Every structure is written in structure tokens, then in C-alpha cells.
Amino acid sequence: MSDLFSGVPVTDFQRSLGWYELIFGRKPDFSPHETEAVWKLADHQYVYIVLAPEHAGHAILMQMVESLESTIEAIAQRGLEVGSREFFPNEICKVTYLDPDGNKLSFGGTTNIKHTDA
């Protein structure tokens, strides 16, 4: 088995650290050095932020979750709102959050959320 580490470059490490603590609901699992922080999302799956201003704003990550509604609700309770929603066949929905640099972090799953064209 191998581990997957998905990296997110950021321009302001401390500002981004606070945002990612809100989105994940906890402090990082470990920090290899003072400008990198790592969260374990599942067995062998990690997301890390790293100070790399020249690359910031271009990351696109997505995690499928068991309960999309619960994930959205928990993140909202921590003060972050969904940036966009996409609906797919079979009641699949993807919600996207933008970090302070414009990196996209999405969660997807089956949902009871109804798509409206209003």
C-alpha cells in the first residue's frame, strides 16, 4: 500500500493554516516544518498546505464523503460557506470551497439536496 499526499501551495501560511483548520475542523496531524502542515483524511490519504507563493491558487482537490449534508453543515458551523454546487445524475452533488488563494477544495457524495434553476 502506498500513501497519497495532495499538496496545496499557499501565499500566506498562517492565514491558510487557519482556513484549513476551519475546513477540516481540527489542527493539522503533523507539520514537517514551519511552512507546511498535513491533515490525514483517511487511511493513506493526506492533504498538505505548503508556502509556495509562485504556485498558489492552482490546486484542485476533491474528496468523496459518506454524508455530504453533514459535511456541509459541519463546515458551515465553523464559519465557511459553500462557494458553488454542481449536480450530477444519481443524486450526486459536488460542493466547492475556495481558500484565501483561490485553491479549490471540493466534497462530493450522494445527496438529498435538490437542484433548482431559480
Number of C-alpha atoms within 10 A of each C-alpha: 4 7 9 12 14 14 17 25 22 28 17 16 19 12 13 21 20 12 18 22 14 18 20 16 13 11 14 18 12 12 14 10 8 10 15 20 22 21 20 16 12 7 9 11 14 16 17 21 22 23 19 15 13 10 13 19 18 14 17 15 15 13 13 13 13 13 13 21 17 11 18 16 14 16 17 14 12 14 11 17 16 15 13 11 14 11 17 11 7 8 13 15 22 19 21 20 18 18 20 16 19 14 19 19 19 19 21 22 18 19 16 10 12 9 12 6 4 3
